Amino acid sequence: MARSMALVVLMFVAVIMARTTLSAAQGGSGLTPAPAPDAGAGFSLPVSAAVVASSLLLSLLALVNKN
């Protein structure tokens, strides 16, 4: 029983390896590279630094006054 199970697993692995080799051999069917991201788009803030700083300052004052 264990020997037949090992044979089935071995055949399954062989089929998977053959399929990946064949798909890698076909040149045009691979994945295309991702487009380049826009420069600086990840760091744009819709609010000014003064608004953020005043919000942090008010939160700090509220925390200090609570205790």
Helices and strands as residue ranges (DSSP letters): H 2-25, G 27-29, G 41-43, H 49-66
